[in-house]
């Protein structure tokens, strides 16, 4: 499952988009969350900022995000 970090200054907006899609799990004291592929797709569609923390993760449509990439 993908892991993401949400920038503090955009947390509320990103969080509302995430919970609108489905369950989100906080996995560390540092705000790192486990999300689904659909969560990632929605964040990208809405142009919301997040940092993908996993190793290379292939997204729908052939787009690939690398670990540590801020999107």
Secondary structure, DSSP 8 states (H G I E B T S, - for coil): -EEEE--GGGHHHHHHHHHHHS--EE-SSS-EEEE-HHHHHHHHHTT---EE-SS-EE-GGG-EE-TT-B-
